[in-house]
Each structure stands twice: as C-alpha cells, then as structure tokens.
Amino acid sequence: MRLFRSLLSSNFRPFFDFGERDVAHWFPGHMAKGLKQMRASLKSVDCVIEIHDARIPFSGRNPVFQETLNVKPHILILNKMDLADLSGKQKILKNLQRNGVKNVIFTDCLKQRDENVTKVVPMVLQVIENSMRFNRSETFDYCLMVIGVPNVGKSSFINSLRRTNLKRGRASRVGAEPGITRAVLTKIQVCERPIIHLLDTPGVLPPNIESVETGMKLALCGTILDHLVGEDIIADYLLFSLNRLEQFGYVEKYNLEEPSDNIQHVLKRIAVKLKKTQRVKAITGVGDITITVPNYTAAAYDFIRAFRRGELGQVMLD
C-alpha cells in the first residue's frame, strides 16, 4: 500500500474544492426544539455525557453544548473507536485536555460487551462526588443527560450501559441514519447500585457549522442526512480523504488496478463490480435508443456505506 503513495502522490489532489456550498440548511427545526427541551431539563441532571464520533474527535462538537457543560460535570465518550485510527490517541487526549475536557472514554458500543463501557459508571460517580449537586443534594439516585450530534451512537451507548449494569436488553431505538431520536425521552434506568437514570436526547448539530470541511466530515461520518449534502459529493470527499491518509483498501475491495483520484472512474469500477447498472434513453440521429450505463448513484451509496462499516480501513479525519 505504501508503494502506491510513492508512485502516485503527485497525481492526488492537494486540497478538496468545496466550491460555493452553503451548509446553513443542515440544521433541521426539530434540533432547535430539542436543544430548548434539553436546557429545560438540565436542573434535574447531575452529569452530562457527550457522545461523539472517534473519527472526528474535534470537528463538529456543538459549541452550544459547551455553554451547557460549564454548569455540570462532563464526560466525553468517543464512540465507534473500532472505525478510528487511534495511533495518535495520546495526542488527541492532550488536545482535548487543553480545551478543558479531562474525562474521556473511547468506546465501541455495538460490541456485545465493551470493557470500556464498564468504566463509565465509576467515572460518573467520581466526577459527581467532586462537584456540588445544589438542588439535588438530598436525592440518592443520579440522573444523567446524554447529548451529541446525530448518529454518533447515543442510543447504542444507552443500550450498552443497560447490558453492562442491568443485564437487560434494548431500551432505546437504534438506527443507522441520523435523526432517530426526535425528542427528550423519559428517564431510562441504566444502573441498579447506585440507581442511575439518564435522559436520551435528539442529536443536535451546531446552528452554524464552522466550515464546509467540518460539515463534510460530519456528512461522511453519517451525522447529516446524505441527501442534504449529495452522495456524489460525499463519495468524492471520501476518495480524497482516503488517498490523503494513504488508505488504499478501496483498490482491492473494488478490483481497481491502482489508486485513483478520479471519482467518476472509481464509481464506474464499483458499479461494474457490483453489477449496478441502469437503462437510460439516448437520442441519436436515427431515433431514441435504450442503453445500459453504470449507476453512479448506487455505486456512491455503496462506497460511502463501506467506509461507515469500516470496510475501507480505520481512519482519523481530524
């Protein structure tokens, strides 16, 4: 794989052209409503648990959350660690610590048993004991609020906590697309000793995404609905990112001869391998004829989802 880099690096794009894309419409109305409900529920919360994607530990963390976190103990869960290149884990932790985030746990909540999830309750109790509970000082149970941008695994985290501490099954709906949880839910118990409940919340994106590139990273990781950005654009940014990171697993997976920086060429090869074709009408000098062509949209769909399943290698986009 390294040989590919030395042979083709001069042919790869040095930067991605985002054009004049506008990300302002990536903040659906239900998110603003959810944020309002979260603020209203904060007085009954002892600790805030923020879930984020381990592949983008810095990009896309909602700055509005930071205002909320200032008044409550805070734990950051970097989920989907199985999909992330964590060779620079210590550097990530140091950067987070410089930004005031000291309590961090990496998890893979889709595993039937994730040892890192067992660290959550002890850390929660520790940070709560080291802070004032104010109006909740006379209560003996604990209430947590789980927050994060869409599709980073909040519901999977809740279900993993229940499996670990209660030996019980699913309590919160899990989906592969952003926007499954649309409102602040009732309390869900996740621990018996001590009694701990938590509030699941809707995924909330920043009202103003700091840059188009940040928005594209969020889209690539599935936190923004694909059709809002365009699967063709997401697929092209994915190809650019894989080449930049020297992750050439797509070459073998889709039977390419070598890495390519041309998304149309890559999607054509994917369509051919997967037999994704479509019949279209073509106008010729002798009349209309129907021809079979590669289905580029279906190929882009498969390319993106292969990345999200970890089939193209572990990456760190930040």
Secondary structure by P-SEA (a helix, b strand, c coil): caaaaaacccccccccccccccccccccaaaaaaaaaaaaacccccbbbbbbbcccccccccaaaaaaaccbbbbbbbcccccccccaaaaaaaaaaaacccbbbbbcccccccccccaaaaaaaaaaaaccccccccccbbbbbbbbcccccaaaaaaaaaaaccccccccccccccccccccccccccccccbbbbbbbccccccccccaaaaaaaaaacccccccccaaaaaaaaaaaaaaaccaaaaaaaccccccccaaaaaaaaaaaacbbbbbbbbccccbbbbbbbaaaaaaaaaaaaaaaccccccccc
